[in-house]
Amino acid sequence: MENQPSFYNSEKEFEPLEETSFYRKVQTSVLQQINKYKPSEILQFGVGIGYTTYKIGLDYKIIGVDIDNEAIKYARQNYSNNNIKYIQKDMQEYVKNTIKSDFILLMYSFHHIPDNKEGEDKHYNKKVFLQELYKNTKDDVIICISETFLQENTSIEEQAKKRVEEASFSVIDYNLDKHSLKDSMQKAELAKQREKEAWEYVKQREKEYLITLQWLINTSLDIGFSIYVEKLNDIGEYTIILKK
Ligand SMILES: C[S@@+](CC[C@H](N)C(=O)[O-])C[C@H]1O[C@@H](n2cnc3c(N)ncnc32)[C@H](O)[C@@H]1O
């Protein structure tokens, strides 16, 4: 995608992110939700290179959608099996049609729905996306949004700093059992750079890129969803379950 950090398009670049405590926490939480509801078909929006999609696809049928052609190509080549079907499409378009899947997953991808830069209803496109989901899904659908939210009462710089530190420490920790200190520190440095790059991108988008948890709660309730919130850590990650 235009201007998007490159690290979602190759496993080598992506690897250190998987080793951050926050990515693992989000992934574990998502897998727990899936195992709780045991859906017969999952639809995942914004699959990236398919790393988590592949894990899910070991046990469940899953359709993985991403707008980025390179990411989908990579996922098809490296993270495929018979349970998984990858589709290159904009999720904003995808939701306009009837969706039969009984579990819809957005993992670190909801915030990518572009916002209007100005005006009162600055998260208009995200709201429309949720409205379409409400309208075009089955009555008993489960929608799982697991991701980073803008922390209220914390500056974006502070939140970014905490996450970059967390990325670094957790990757060293994760690797030390298996690799030398030097190798672990190199991986941690890469993770730190990736996280910094991601937050530079967030800042470029004038803070409208991420949303607050409060915005998602209010908007989902307005649309008619029930909402369940699981807090994952102190650096802004939550898993949200929406039901009709
Ligand atoms: C941060 S990555 C998350 C990747 C994956 N879910 C994970 O957690 O490993 C976000 C992904 O959303 C995709 N994306 C962004 N806008 C999209 C859109 N409108 N429709 C579909 N995918 C989109 C990007 O191409 C990117 O691969």
Ligand as a Chemical Component Dictionary entry (heavy atoms), coordinates in Angstrom:
data_LIG
# 
_chem_comp.id                   LIG 
_chem_comp.type                 NON-POLYMER 
_chem_comp.pdbx_formal_charge   0 
_chem_comp.three_letter_code    LIG 
# 
loop_
_chem_comp_atom.comp_id 
_chem_comp_atom.atom_id 
_chem_comp_atom.alt_atom_id 
_chem_comp_atom.type_symbol 
_chem_comp_atom.charge 
_chem_comp_atom.model_Cartn_x 
_chem_comp_atom.model_Cartn_y 
_chem_comp_atom.model_Cartn_z 
_chem_comp_atom.pdbx_ordinal 
LIG C1  C1  C 0  -0.475 -4.011  10.677 1  
LIG S1  S1  S 1  -0.790 -5.143  9.367  2  
LIG C2  C2  C 0  -1.441 -6.502  10.276 3  
LIG C3  C3  C 0  -1.089 -7.836  9.694  4  
LIG C4  C4  C 0  -1.651 -9.067  10.417 5  
LIG N1  N1  N 0  -3.056 -8.935  10.755 6  
LIG C5  C5  C 0  -0.868 -9.353  11.660 7  
LIG O1  O1  O 0  -1.257 -8.904  12.725 8  
LIG O2  O2  O -1 0.145  -10.031 11.574 9  
LIG C6  C6  C 0  -2.198 -4.410  8.630  10 
LIG C7  C7  C 0  -2.564 -5.014  7.282  11 
LIG O3  O3  O 0  -3.824 -4.427  6.891  12 
LIG C8  C8  C 0  -3.783 -4.276  5.481  13 
LIG N2  N2  N 0  -4.777 -3.266  5.068  14 
LIG C9  C9  C 0  -4.709 -1.929  5.204  15 
LIG N3  N3  N 0  -5.801 -1.342  4.687  16 
LIG C10 C10 C 0  -6.582 -2.341  4.202  17 
LIG C11 C11 C 0  -7.844 -2.368  3.531  18 
LIG N4  N4  N 0  -8.524 -1.252  3.278  19 
LIG N5  N5  N 0  -8.354 -3.562  3.198  20 
LIG C12 C12 C 0  -7.688 -4.707  3.443  21 
LIG N6  N6  N 0  -6.477 -4.742  4.061  22 
LIG C13 C13 C 0  -5.937 -3.568  4.441  23 
LIG C14 C14 C 0  -2.366 -3.857  5.196  24 
LIG O4  O4  O 0  -2.026 -4.088  3.842  25 
LIG C15 C15 C 0  -1.580 -4.717  6.186  26 
LIG O5  O5  O 0  -1.145 -5.911  5.594  27 
# 
loop_
_chem_comp_bond.comp_id 
_chem_comp_bond.atom_id_1 
_chem_comp_bond.atom_id_2 
_chem_comp_bond.value_order 
_chem_comp_bond.pdbx_ordinal 
LIG C1  S1  SING 1  
LIG S1  C2  SING 2  
LIG S1  C6  SING 3  
LIG C2  C3  SING 4  
LIG C3  C4  SING 5  
LIG C4  N1  SING 6  
LIG C4  C5  SING 7  
LIG C5  O1  DOUB 8  
LIG C5  O2  SING 9  
LIG C6  C7  SING 10 
LIG C7  O3  SING 11 
LIG C7  C15 SING 12 
LIG O3  C8  SING 13 
LIG C8  N2  SING 14 
LIG C8  C14 SING 15 
LIG N2  C9  SING 16 
LIG N2  C13 SING 17 
LIG C9  N3  DOUB 18 
LIG N3  C10 SING 19 
LIG C10 C11 SING 20 
LIG C10 C13 DOUB 21 
LIG C11 N4  SING 22 
LIG C11 N5  DOUB 23 
LIG N5  C12 SING 24 
LIG C12 N6  DOUB 25 
LIG N6  C13 SING 26 
LIG C14 O4  SING 27 
LIG C14 C15 SING 28 
LIG C15 O5  SING 29 
# 
